Amino acid sequence: MALILSIDTSSKNCSVSLAKDGVLINTIEDVKDSFLHGQKLHVFCKEIISDSNFIFSDIDAYALSIGPGSYTGLRIGAAAVKGFGFVFQKPIITIPTLKSMAHAQKFNQKLLCPVLDSRKGEVYAAVFDQNLNCLKESHPHVLSLDSFKSFLDEQEVIFFGTGVRKIQDFLSHKNAEFIDNFLPSSKYLVSIAELMYSEEDFADLASFKPLYLKDFIPTNSKKP
């Protein structure tokens, strides 16, 4: 039973949620293509705690959507929870982003395939069954006409997340279903974080790293 602040910065959605004993109290999030997480994340954390009539020392643990996803966003989120953990001496809970997304769709009695946009022609993907057992671990997936064929030939698969439009360009299988406009969110961490807290399933504060899956490749800025 805990007061947990959850953070998801894996996509263009900068998202913070506060929950007590696994029940969501409030969420603050903002979606911007410009990825202003560095400017907004700490402001959101301060606001959500203050607006809920708590102070930082009241927080029992910090949960982080650990990736995969945006390299910069994940780095900002990880730095924030590490800072909070060190300052307030509270545990950190790390949750794979694709797992939290699948958990949000668990009411669907079909295979679940959360997908996040990656490099050209690729997505980050994982596959879960109806009981949220992981059938295919998070991985960088190079898209082709045969993508996820072994699953699609057996039963219906729901694809959702920021990479879904890429998937649609390749897949026309009768068993493929697509959910558009679905973003990772800190709300999807709440129930998982409460369970992990009860089991004392904590990350090592000093050594944990985001689940990047691939090395960072810098790009040239488009700004003049």
Secondary structure as UniProt FT lines:
FT   STRAND          3..8
FT   STRAND          13..20
FT   TURN            21..22
FT   STRAND          23..31
FT   TURN            33..34
FT   HELIX           37..51
FT   TURN            52..53
FT   HELIX           56..58
FT   STRAND          61..65
FT   HELIX           71..88
FT   STRAND          92..95
FT   HELIX           97..104
FT   TURN            105..107
FT   STRAND          111..117
FT   TURN            120..121
FT   STRAND          122..128
FT   TURN            130..131
FT   STRAND          134..142
FT   TURN            145..148
FT   HELIX           149..152
FT   TURN            153..154
FT   STRAND          157..160
FT   TURN            162..163
FT   HELIX           164..170
FT   TURN            174..175
FT   STRAND          176..179
FT   HELIX           186..189
FT   HELIX           190..198
FT   TURN            199..200
FT   TURN            205..207
//
